[in-house]
Amino acid sequence: MSTATPATAATATDHRAAATRRQAVAEADNLAVASFLLGLPGLLIFNVVLGPLAITLATLALVRGTRRRGRAVLGLVLGIAALAILTATTVSAHGVIMEFGP
């Protein structure tokens, strides 16, 4: 015989839903921080990899509703800037990214 009332069962369901929502927001916050931390060095090194990765993570964080919206936007801007720098350096070097030898 169950002693749970309908109100108690609804409350337990609400607590589980709230816990799941908090976990989803925490994951989105982590994605926002990761996009910022990958976009920053992406300005200098490995911008062909880190730029798109920062853009992807920032977009996911914004779609999932992060509380760290500023960091996600900054990660998005840094990722775009990394790709812009890559494009500018590639164009200025006439398509040669790295040259070995004399």
DADA-V864720 format. One record per pair of residues at least 12 apart in sequence whose ideal C-beta (glycine too) atoms are under 6 Angstrom apart, sorted by the first residue. I is the first residue (numbers start at 1). J is the second residue. Records with the same first field share a line. If there is no record, write none. Layout:
I=J  J
This chain:
28=61  64  65  66
29=66  67  68
31=57  60  61
32=61  66  68  71  72
33=71
34=57
35=54  57  58  75
36=71  74  75
38=50  53  54
39=54  75  78  79
40=78
42=54  82
43=82
47=82  85  86
48=86
51=79  82  83
54=75  78  79
55=76  79
58=72  75  76
